[in-house]
Amino acid sequence: MAATVTLEPAGHCTWDEPVRIVVRGLVPGQRVTLRASLRDEKGALFRARARYCADGIGELDLARAPALGGSFVGLEPMGLFWALEPEKPFVRLVKRDVLTPFVVELEVFDGHDPEPQRLLGQAVQERHFLSPGVRRESVRVGKLHATLFLPPGREPFPGIIDLFGTGGGLCEYRASLLAGHGFAVLALAYFRFEDLPEYLKDVHLEYFEEAVDFMLQHPKVKGPGIGLLGFSKGGDLCLSMASFLKGITATVLINACVANTITPLHYKDMTIPNLASDLEKLKISESGIMDFMDIWNNPLEEPNHQSLIPLEKAQGPFLFIVGKDDHNWKSELYAHIASDWLQAHGKDKPQIICYPGTGHCIDPPYFPPCLASVHAVLGQAMVFGGEPRAQSRAQVDAWQQIQTFFHKHLNGKKSVKHSKI
């Protein structure tokens, strides 16, 4: 018997959009196995599988039917996407070219055997990173190495600068998706890209000031200020930008440190040293996976708080998104240090959202949670923390929280593009 696999939306959608999966034409109560697979741009294969039983009319709706085993269990309508696992260990699913979609293949097999063979039906969905009408513009102005994403429409849009962490390069997938929700987003590289420095050292804030000026002067960016979105090292850079640069209206930090990390930060005649660390506290598992969480000093215990970012100068408001199981550093502690410091200096209390079971790498929705992977610069596997199911849900919620925060404080329009399934 042939089964029909129906996807809603059919054919294609954006990556951060949920999809409804329904299988029809089964025998009532039939046991089936669903498989999902995709290959990234480098050919790495990612797979997920789950076992189900059809209902009394021979239909299987993943929005109502719980998985009985496989890559996940229970009611998880998007489980076949967020549970995708790499065939080769420690490979992280990232989107390098946002102009092309990820193609996800879904297959339905008869039975619950370890490797059911009889294919009953299949479907394919293209999951894109540019919403219809979103424009991608390469930016090579002055010293800037960036990409600007602009939503469709004639009016100016709330502007955001998007910064990633110590992997380097120009990461565009978060900025491209965010532009689909009504923001003009500048994905900014600051090392390990084209003729930028190969390694992260002696960072100068003037480079980021140039990016702020570019956005504020752009005719498609609504003033009078812009927002900042920073992850990991990009987060403490955003805190420094909010503390020293003009024109910052709102800042979102994803698992960021309250101190300057990795390398000294320079701005005009000022230098903030990097937070000290003790590599003797580095933990390495029997399988060779590194855990960096305990190597970092408490910035409040350093002489004169030397690496602490001077938040008494900061322009708020702030939203801290924190994974309670972050193994890169103590993000929850840092967020509360920042909150106490801001309030002690007469600033508004920042918003802190802390997600249990969630690690360092909080991506947009439906990306498989990255619990451990090979670091792009270090070339060794490191643990980031988190539990797949909890983190997958945190990523969906955090994505909505980010949009809501920026729409509120950058005076944009409310986003109603997607609904949760």
C-alpha positions in Angstrom: 0.0 0.0 0.0 1.3 3.5 -0.9 1.1 6.2 1.7 0.8 9.9 1.1 3.1 12.3 3.1 1.6 15.8 3.3 3.7 18.8 4.5 2.2 22.1 5.5 3.6 24.4 4.2 4.1 22.2 1.2 7.3 22.2 -0.9 9.2 25.0 0.8 9.3 27.4 3.7 11.9 29.3 5.8 14.0 27.3 8.3 12.5 28.9 11.4 9.0 28.0 10.3 7.3 24.9 11.8 5.9 22.3 9.4 2.9 20.0 9.9 3.6 16.4 8.9 0.7 14.1 8.1 0.8 10.6 6.7 -2.4 9.2 5.1 -3.3 5.9 3.5 -2.1 3.6 6.2 -3.9 0.7 7.7 -5.6 1.5 11.1 -3.1 1.0 13.9 -0.2 0.3 11.4 3.2 0.5 12.9 5.6 2.7 10.8 9.0 4.4 11.1 9.6 7.9 9.8 13.0 9.0 8.8 14.4 12.5 8.0 17.7 13.3 6.4 19.7 16.2 4.9 23.2 17.0 3.7 24.9 20.3 4.4 27.0 22.2 1.9 30.1 20.1 2.7 28.2 16.8 2.1 27.9 15.9 5.8 24.8 13.7 6.4 22.4 14.3 9.2 19.6 11.9 10.1 16.7 11.4 12.5 14.1 8.6 12.9 11.0 7.9 15.0 8.5 5.1 15.4 4.8 5.7 15.3 1.4 4.0 15.1 -1.4 5.2 12.7 -4.8 6.1 14.3 -8.1 4.3 13.8 -8.6 5.7 10.2 -5.1 5.0 9.0 -3.8 8.5 9.5 -0.7 9.7 11.3 -0.5 13.4 12.3 2.7 14.3 14.1 0.9 17.2 15.8 -1.3 14.6 17.7 0.6 11.3 17.7 3.5 10.7 20.1 6.7 9.1 18.9 7.1 5.6 20.5 10.9 5.6 20.2 13.9 6.4 18.0 15.7 9.7 18.0 13.1 11.1 20.5 9.9 10.0 22.2 6.6 11.8 23.0 4.7 14.5 21.2 7.3 16.4 19.1 5.8 17.7 15.9 9.2 19.1 14.8 11.2 16.3 16.3 12.4 14.9 12.9 14.1 18.3 12.3 15.6 19.2 15.7 16.7 15.7 16.4 18.8 15.4 13.3 22.2 13.9 14.2 25.4 14.0 12.2 26.6 10.7 10.7 30.2 11.8 11.8 30.4 12.7 15.5 30.9 16.3 16.6 29.8 17.9 13.3 27.6 20.9 13.9 24.8 21.8 11.4 25.3 25.4 10.3 24.2 27.2 7.2 27.1 28.6 5.2 25.3 29.8 2.1 22.0 31.4 2.9 21.2 31.8 -0.8 20.5 28.1 -1.0 18.1 26.0 1.1 18.6 22.9 3.2 16.7 20.1 1.5 15.1 17.7 4.0 13.9 14.3 2.8 11.2 12.5 4.8 10.5 8.8 4.3 7.8 6.5 5.8 8.7 2.8 6.2 6.5 -0.1 7.3 7.1 -1.6 10.7 9.2 -0.9 13.8 12.1 -3.3 13.1 15.6 -1.9 13.7 16.0 -1.3 9.9 12.5 -1.5 8.2 13.0 -1.9 4.5 9.6 -1.4 2.7 9.2 2.2 1.7 5.6 3.4 1.9 5.9 7.1 1.0 8.2 10.1 0.9 8.2 13.8 0.6 10.9 16.6 0.2 10.9 20.1 1.7 13.2 23.0 0.9 13.9 25.0 4.0 15.1 28.5 3.0 17.0 31.2 4.9 15.7 34.1 2.9 12.1 34.9 3.2 10.4 36.1 -0.1 11.5 39.6 -0.9 14.4 39.8 1.6 17.5 41.3 0.0 21.1 40.3 0.7 23.7 43.0 0.1 27.5 42.5 0.5 29.0 45.4 2.6 32.7 46.3 2.0 32.7 49.9 3.1 35.8 51.3 4.8 37.1 48.4 6.9 33.8 46.7 7.2 33.4 43.0 6.2 29.7 42.4 6.5 26.4 41.4 4.8 23.2 43.5 5.2 19.8 41.8 5.0 16.8 44.1 4.2 13.1 43.1 4.4 10.8 43.9 1.5 9.2 47.3 1.5 10.0 51.0 1.0 9.9 52.3 4.6 13.0 52.2 6.9 13.3 49.2 9.2 14.6 48.8 12.8 18.3 48.0 12.5 20.3 45.3 14.2 24.0 44.3 14.2 24.5 40.6 14.6 27.8 39.2 16.1 28.9 35.6 16.6 31.7 34.2 18.7 35.1 32.7 18.6 34.5 30.5 15.5 35.2 33.6 13.4 34.1 34.1 9.8 30.9 35.7 8.5 27.9 33.9 9.9 24.7 35.0 8.0 22.0 32.5 8.8 20.7 34.2 12.0 20.7 37.6 10.4 19.0 36.4 7.2 16.2 34.7 9.2 15.7 37.7 11.4 15.3 40.0 8.4 12.3 37.9 7.5 10.6 39.3 10.6 10.9 43.0 9.7 14.4 44.0 10.7 17.4 45.3 8.7 20.2 43.1 10.0 23.9 43.5 9.5 25.9 40.2 9.9 29.4 41.5 10.9 32.6 39.5 10.6 35.6 40.7 12.8 38.2 38.0 12.3 39.1 34.9 10.2 37.4 36.2 7.1 39.0 37.5 3.9 41.7 39.9 4.8 40.6 40.3 8.5 43.1 38.9 11.1 43.2 35.1 11.2 43.2 35.0 15.0 41.3 37.0 17.6 43.8 39.4 19.1 43.9 43.1 20.0 40.4 43.9 19.0 39.7 47.6 18.3 36.2 49.0 19.1 36.6 51.6 16.3 35.8 48.8 13.8 32.5 48.1 15.4 31.8 51.9 15.7 32.2 52.0 12.0 29.5 49.4 11.7 27.1 51.3 13.9 27.7 54.5 11.9 27.1 52.6 8.7 23.7 51.4 10.0 22.6 54.7 11.4 23.4 56.4 8.0 21.7 53.8 5.9 18.5 55.1 4.3 16.7 51.7 5.0 17.5 51.8 8.7 15.1 53.5 11.1 16.7 55.7 13.7 17.5 57.1 16.1 19.3 54.1 17.3 20.0 50.4 16.5 19.9 47.1 18.3 22.8 44.7 19.0 22.6 40.9 19.0 25.6 39.0 20.3 26.4 35.4 21.0 29.4 34.2 23.2 32.4 36.5 22.5 30.1 38.5 20.3 28.0 39.2 23.4 30.7 40.8 25.4 31.6 42.9 22.3 28.0 44.0 22.2 28.2 45.0 25.9 31.3 47.1 25.2 29.6 48.7 22.2 26.6 49.6 24.4 28.9 51.0 27.0 31.2 53.2 24.8 29.4 53.9 21.5 26.5 56.2 20.7 23.4 55.2 18.9 22.7 51.9 20.7 19.0 51.5 21.7 18.6 47.8 22.8 21.0 44.9 23.2 20.4 41.1 23.4 23.1 38.9 24.7 23.1 35.1 24.2 25.3 33.3 26.7 27.6 36.3 27.0 30.3 37.2 29.6 30.1 40.5 31.6 33.9 40.9 31.2 36.0 41.4 28.1 37.2 37.9 27.1 39.9 36.2 25.0 41.9 39.3 23.9 42.5 42.9 25.0 39.9 45.5 23.8 41.1 48.9 22.6 39.2 52.1 22.1 40.9 55.4 21.5 43.3 55.7 24.5 41.7 53.0 26.6 42.4 49.3 26.9 40.4 46.7 28.7 42.5 43.6 29.4 41.0 40.2 28.8 39.5 38.1 31.6 42.2 35.8 33.1 41.9 32.1 32.8 43.6 29.0 34.3 44.1 26.3 31.7 45.1 23.9 34.4 41.4 23.7 35.2 40.6 22.6 31.7 38.7 19.3 31.8 39.2 16.7 29.1 37.1 13.6 28.9 38.4 10.1 28.2 37.2 10.6 24.6 39.2 13.8 24.3 36.3 16.3 24.6 37.3 19.6 26.2 35.3 21.5 28.8 36.2 25.1 29.4 33.6 26.2 31.9 35.9 26.2 35.0 39.0 27.9 33.5 37.7 31.5 33.7 38.3 33.8 36.7 35.4 35.6 38.4 35.7 39.1 37.1 34.7 40.5 40.4 37.7 38.9 42.1 40.3 40.5 39.7 42.2 43.6 41.0 40.1 46.7 40.3 37.7 44.6 38.3 40.1 45.2 35.4 38.4 43.1 32.7 34.9 44.0 33.7 33.1 46.0 31.0 32.1 49.4 32.5 28.3 48.9 32.4 27.8 52.1 34.4 28.2 53.8 31.0 25.9 51.4 29.2 22.8 52.3 27.2 20.0 49.9 27.9 17.7 48.1 27.9 19.3 44.6 27.9 18.0 41.1 27.4 20.2 38.3 28.6 19.4 34.8 27.2 21.1 32.2 29.3 21.5 28.4 29.1 21.7 27.0 32.6 23.8 24.1 31.4 26.3 26.3 29.5 29.7 24.6 29.6 31.6 27.3 27.8 31.5 29.6 30.8 29.2 30.5 33.7 26.7 32.6 31.7 24.1 32.6 34.4 26.5 34.0 36.9 27.7 36.6 34.4 24.1 37.7 33.6 23.4 38.3 37.3 26.7 40.1 37.8 25.7 42.4 35.0 22.3 42.9 36.5 23.6 43.8 39.9 26.3 46.1 38.4 23.8 48.0 36.3 21.3 48.5 39.1 24.1 49.6 41.5 24.8 52.4 39.1 21.3 53.6 38.6 20.5 51.6 35.5 17.3 49.7 34.8 17.3 46.1 35.7 17.9 44.0 32.6 15.6 41.1 31.6 17.2 37.7 32.2 15.6 34.5 30.7 17.3 31.4 31.9 16.6 28.1 30.2 17.1 24.8 32.1 18.6 21.9 30.1 20.1 24.4 27.7 23.8 24.8 26.8 26.0 27.4 25.2 24.9 27.3 21.5 21.4 28.7 21.3 20.5 28.8 17.6 17.3 29.8 15.8 14.4 27.3 16.0 14.7 23.7 14.7 18.5 23.7 14.4 19.6 20.4 16.0 21.0 21.5 19.5 24.8 21.6 19.4 25.8 19.9 22.6 29.4 19.3 21.5 31.3 19.9 18.3 34.7 20.5 16.9 35.6 24.1 17.4 36.2 25.9 14.1 39.5 27.6 15.3 40.8 25.1 17.9 40.2 22.1 15.7 39.2 20.0 18.8 35.9 18.7 20.1 34.5 20.7 23.0 31.4 20.3 25.1 28.8 23.1 25.0 26.2 21.6 27.3 22.5 21.1 27.1 19.9 18.3 26.7 18.3 18.0 23.2 14.6 18.2 23.9 14.9 21.0 26.5 17.3 23.0 24.3 15.1 22.6 21.2 12.2 24.2 23.0 14.4 26.9 24.4 15.6 27.8 20.9 11.9 28.3 19.8 11.1 30.4 22.7 14.3 32.5 22.7 13.7 33.3 19.0 10.3 34.8 19.8 11.7 36.6 22.8 14.4 38.2 20.7 11.9 39.4 18.1 9.5 40.7 20.8 12.3 42.6 22.6 13.6 44.3 19.5 10.1 45.1 18.1 9.3 46.8 21.4 12.5 48.8 21.9 13.3 49.6 18.3 9.8 50.7 17.7 9.2 48.2 14.9 6.0 46.4 13.8 4.8 43.3 15.7 5.8 40.1 14.0 3.0 37.7 13.3 4.7 35.6 10.6 4.8 32.2 12.2 2.9 30.3 14.8 4.1 27.4 16.9 3.0 23.8 16.2 
